């Protein structure tokens, strides 16, 4: 399976609490709901299309617990996103106790990167990370993410947890696809290609 990370980001890289003011107040965060003004039908269709490719999900502990409070209550058979999340295997990276009530779920502990690398060898199309920013960043640093899907909102949140922090080396990504929604979301698909390269720009001083 491919490992795909799907993230909703602000221009300053914040992923915390995109859906409502009370979604995630960890650390006293009080600026949630910043993505909502930019959600439209085009965005909903894109996310639903991505979800159709999911054969498994990978969550951090906090995201799993938060999702487990909401998605099992959505039983409308027409909601394809809910059907996928509720029925497909869920893997939870956590080194502390988690109630695995939202089934089917498998708890991962210890060397998470090694466990995820093993799961990627299983048959299937995509194992998707939704949110779980710290986990997604660690998987990117480990070279395990095959595709990064970003919906970037034209807003500076100014506080909150950011997806990309310092890394041991620079990482190179290749742009696969880019579109814009009517309400201004920039949607990008990126492929991790390894360590990045650098150079020095020289402006030509004479005509060629």
KAHU-V388347 format. One record per helix or strand of 3 or more residues. SS is the DSSP state (a for helix, b for strand). FROM is the first residue (numbers start at 1). TO is the last residue. If there is no record, write none. Layout:
BEGIN
ss->SS from->FROM to->TO
ss->SS from->FROM to->TO
END
This chain:
BEGIN
ss->b from->2 to->10
ss->a from->26 to->28
ss->a from->36 to->38
ss->a from->41 to->51
ss->b from->54 to->60
ss->a from->61 to->73
ss->a from->80 to->87
ss->b from->89 to->93
ss->b from->105 to->108
ss->a from->112 to->119
ss->b from->126 to->130
ss->a from->133 to->141
ss->b from->147 to->153
ss->b from->171 to->180
ss->b from->186 to->195
END
